[in-house]
Amino acid sequence: MKKGTFYYKNGTKYIGTIRDNKKHGDGIYYSSNNVYEGRYEYDKRVGKFNITTPTSKIQAIYSDDVLHGYYRCEENNIISEGD
């Protein structure tokens, strides 16, 4: 594995660990409005992620690139926590 940066045609980018030309390991993905920081396995989000949007900070859990829930959300100075 190596560290690197991917730049995508749609203006997004990924900075982090790469394996076999895919996001794999710890990294940060910058979309047009949101930032996703966590672990990737062959381009798929897995485990705990910190997501930052223009209005909130979210801690979420992914499995095989599917969102499985939030365990903390901070928006407008209101914090919601769950499992």
C-alpha angles and dihedrals in degrees: 000000000000139000118253150134130253119202114198128207091242091062098258124122143196125212118188146059119352131195126177089354092301136105103270125160129005116352150137124241117199114202124182093277108002138060121213117196121183146073126325130194113198093332095316125112114239133176128355119359134186110216122191120194129175089266107025150032115223134186110203142170123233132187121188089347092305120120109240100180150302124267098181134017127178116191130157090352091304118120121203121186131188142144 
